[in-house]
Amino acid sequence: MNENNNNMPSVKAKITWMNEDLSAPKKASASVTLADSFQVHGISIVEGSKGLFISMPQRQKSDKKFVEIAHPVTAEMRKAIYDAVMGAYSQSLALSNQYKANFHVDSKPAEKVTSQGNATSDDLPSEVNTDQENTEESSEDEAPAPIMVQMM
């Protein structure tokens, strides 16, 4: 059965963990929310020989083979999930690099880390939403939300 992209449910992704070891193959973990109704946790962003890819959550069977617990069944949904997860990862990586660039570690071990900029955690955006219709500002009383990307 062919699906029309206009009927594709919304896909929101957020990065739940990022690896600080840049040489490690697993770069990050993510969660996705489909159609504001169903969540999938434990998606991995991995660097392979051909570049970055996402690995859906999986478990190891008694025969030592791995099987995916949840996965998209259409190419369109696989691409939507991939695009949302990689978009959220790119945003998180950019924010992480921006944050690191604003701070300097003094070469003396006894010295404290000092800020080279005036950026605080309040200056960084807490959510990315590609839904153009929903652009209302959050109130100051709300706790910062994790970085999210929504693909429609």
The 8 nearest C-alpha neighbors of each residue, nearest first, counted from 0:
[[1, 2, 73, 3, 72, 74, 75, 4],
 [2, 0, 3, 73, 4, 75, 74, 6],
 [3, 1, 4, 0, 6, 7, 75, 5],
 [2, 4, 5, 6, 1, 7, 75, 0],
 [3, 5, 7, 6, 2, 75, 8, 151],
 [6, 4, 3, 7, 8, 151, 2, 9],
 [5, 7, 4, 3, 8, 2, 9, 151],
 [6, 8, 4, 5, 9, 3, 151, 76],
 [9, 7, 34, 6, 33, 10, 151, 5],
 [8, 10, 151, 34, 33, 150, 7, 11],
 [9, 11, 33, 150, 149, 32, 34, 8],
 [12, 10, 149, 32, 148, 31, 150, 147],
 [11, 13, 31, 148, 84, 147, 83, 30],
 [14, 12, 147, 146, 30, 29, 87, 15],
 [13, 15, 29, 16, 28, 88, 87, 30],
 [14, 16, 29, 28, 13, 30, 17, 27],
 [17, 15, 28, 27, 14, 18, 29, 26],
 [18, 16, 27, 26, 19, 28, 15, 14],
 [17, 19, 26, 20, 27, 16, 21, 25],
 [18, 20, 21, 17, 26, 23, 22, 27],
 [21, 19, 18, 22, 23, 26, 24, 17],
 [20, 22, 23, 19, 18, 26, 24, 25],
 [21, 23, 20, 24, 26, 25, 19, 18],
 [24, 22, 25, 21, 20, 26, 18, 46],
 [23, 25, 46, 45, 26, 22, 47, 21],
 [26, 24, 45, 23, 27, 44, 46, 43],
 [25, 27, 18, 44, 45, 17, 24, 23],
 [28, 26, 17, 44, 16, 18, 43, 25],
 [29, 27, 43, 16, 42, 15, 14, 44],
 [28, 30, 14, 42, 15, 13, 41, 43],
 [29, 31, 40, 13, 39, 12, 42, 41],
 [32, 30, 12, 39, 11, 38, 33, 13],
 [33, 31, 38, 11, 37, 10, 35, 12],
 [32, 34, 10, 37, 35, 9, 36, 38],
 [33, 35, 9, 8, 36, 10, 32, 37],
 [34, 36, 33, 32, 37, 9, 10, 11],
 [37, 35, 34, 33, 32, 38, 9, 8],
 [38, 36, 33, 32, 35, 34, 39, 31],
 [39, 37, 32, 31, 33, 40, 36, 30],
 [38, 40, 31, 30, 32, 37, 41, 69],
 [41, 39, 30, 42, 38, 29, 31, 56],
 [40, 42, 56, 29, 28, 43, 30, 39],
 [41, 43, 55, 29, 56, 28, 54, 40],
 [44, 42, 28, 54, 53, 27, 45, 41],
 [43, 45, 53, 27, 26, 52, 25, 28],
 [44, 46, 25, 24, 52, 51, 26, 43],
 [47, 45, 51, 24, 50, 52, 25, 48],
 [46, 48, 50, 49, 51, 45, 24, 52],
 [47, 49, 50, 46, 51, 24, 45, 52],
 [50, 48, 47, 51, 46, 52, 45, 24],
 [51, 49, 47, 46, 48, 52, 45, 24],
 [50, 52, 46, 45, 47, 44, 53, 49],
 [53, 51, 45, 44, 46, 50, 54, 47],
 [52, 54, 44, 43, 45, 55, 42, 81],
 [55, 53, 43, 42, 44, 56, 52, 45],
 [54, 56, 42, 67, 70, 57, 53, 43],
 [57, 55, 41, 42, 68, 67, 69, 54],
 [58, 56, 67, 68, 66, 65, 55, 59],
 [57, 59, 65, 66, 60, 67, 68, 56],
 [58, 60, 65, 64, 63, 66, 61, 57],
 [59, 61, 63, 62, 64, 65, 58, 66],
 [60, 62, 63, 59, 64, 65, 58, 66],
 [61, 63, 60, 64, 59, 65, 66, 58],
 [64, 62, 61, 60, 59, 65, 58, 66],
 [65, 63, 60, 62, 59, 66, 61, 58],
 [64, 66, 59, 58, 60, 57, 63, 67],
 [67, 65, 57, 58, 68, 59, 64, 60],
 [66, 68, 57, 69, 56, 55, 70, 58],
 [69, 67, 57, 56, 66, 58, 70, 55],
 [70, 68, 67, 56, 55, 71, 39, 57],
 [69, 71, 55, 72, 67, 68, 77, 56],
 [72, 70, 77, 73, 76, 69, 74, 80],
 [71, 73, 70, 74, 76, 77, 75, 69],
 [74, 72, 75, 76, 71, 77, 78, 2],
 [73, 75, 77, 76, 78, 72, 71, 79],
 [76, 74, 78, 73, 77, 79, 4, 7],
 [75, 77, 79, 78, 73, 74, 71, 80],
 [76, 78, 74, 80, 71, 75, 79, 81],
 [77, 79, 81, 75, 76, 80, 82, 74],
 [80, 78, 76, 82, 81, 77, 83, 75],
 [79, 81, 83, 77, 78, 82, 84, 76],
 [80, 82, 78, 84, 79, 83, 85, 77],
 [81, 83, 79, 85, 80, 84, 86, 78],
 [82, 84, 86, 80, 12, 81, 85, 150],
 [85, 83, 87, 81, 12, 86, 82, 80],
 [84, 86, 88, 82, 87, 83, 81, 89],
 [87, 85, 83, 89, 88, 84, 82, 90],
 [86, 88, 90, 84, 148, 85, 89, 13],
 [89, 87, 85, 91, 86, 90, 92, 84],
 [90, 88, 92, 86, 87, 91, 85, 93],
 [89, 91, 87, 93, 88, 92, 94, 86],
 [92, 90, 88, 94, 93, 89, 95, 87],
 [91, 93, 95, 89, 90, 94, 88, 96],
 [94, 92, 96, 90, 95, 91, 97, 89],
 [95, 93, 97, 91, 96, 92, 98, 90],
 [94, 96, 92, 98, 93, 97, 91, 99],
 [95, 97, 99, 93, 98, 94, 100, 92],
 [98, 96, 94, 100, 95, 99, 93, 101],
 [97, 99, 95, 101, 96, 100, 94, 102],
 [98, 100, 96, 101, 102, 97, 95, 103],
 [101, 99, 97, 98, 102, 96, 103, 115],
 [102, 100, 116, 98, 99, 115, 114, 97],
 [103, 101, 114, 115, 99, 100, 113, 104],
 [102, 104, 113, 114, 112, 105, 115, 101],
 [103, 105, 112, 106, 113, 102, 111, 110],
 [104, 106, 107, 103, 110, 112, 111, 108],
 [105, 107, 108, 104, 110, 109, 103, 112],
 [106, 108, 105, 110, 109, 104, 111, 112],
 [109, 107, 110, 106, 105, 111, 104, 112],
 [110, 108, 107, 111, 105, 106, 112, 104],
 [111, 109, 108, 107, 105, 112, 106, 104],
 [110, 112, 113, 109, 105, 104, 108, 107],
 [111, 113, 104, 103, 105, 110, 114, 102],
 [114, 112, 103, 111, 102, 115, 104, 105],
 [113, 115, 102, 116, 103, 101, 112, 117],
 [114, 116, 102, 101, 103, 113, 117, 100],
 [117, 115, 101, 114, 118, 102, 100, 119],
 [116, 118, 119, 115, 114, 101, 122, 102],
 [119, 117, 116, 122, 120, 101, 123, 121],
 [118, 120, 121, 122, 117, 123, 98, 116],
 [119, 121, 122, 123, 118, 124, 98, 125],
 [120, 122, 119, 123, 124, 118, 125, 143],
 [123, 121, 119, 120, 118, 124, 117, 125],
 [122, 124, 120, 121, 125, 119, 94, 118],
 [125, 123, 126, 122, 127, 121, 146, 120],
 [124, 126, 144, 146, 143, 145, 123, 127],
 [127, 125, 146, 147, 124, 144, 145, 128],
 [126, 128, 147, 148, 146, 129, 125, 149],
 [127, 129, 148, 149, 130, 126, 147, 131],
 [128, 130, 149, 131, 148, 150, 127, 151],
 [131, 129, 128, 132, 133, 149, 151, 134],
 [130, 132, 133, 129, 134, 128, 135, 151],
 [133, 131, 130, 134, 135, 129, 128, 151],
 [132, 134, 131, 130, 135, 128, 129, 136],
 [135, 133, 132, 131, 136, 130, 128, 129],
 [136, 134, 133, 137, 132, 138, 131, 128],
 [135, 137, 134, 138, 133, 139, 126, 141],
 [138, 136, 135, 139, 141, 140, 134, 143],
 [139, 137, 140, 141, 136, 142, 135, 143],
 [138, 140, 141, 137, 142, 143, 136, 121],
 [141, 139, 138, 142, 137, 143, 136, 144],
 [142, 140, 139, 138, 143, 137, 144, 136],
 [141, 143, 144, 140, 139, 138, 125, 137],
 [144, 142, 125, 141, 145, 126, 124, 121],
 [143, 145, 125, 126, 142, 146, 147, 141],
 [146, 144, 125, 126, 147, 13, 143, 14],
 [145, 147, 126, 125, 13, 127, 144, 14],
 [148, 146, 13, 127, 126, 12, 87, 145],
 [147, 149, 127, 128, 12, 11, 87, 83],
 [148, 150, 11, 129, 128, 10, 83, 12],
 [151, 149, 10, 9, 83, 11, 129, 148],
 [150, 9, 149, 10, 8, 7, 130, 129]]
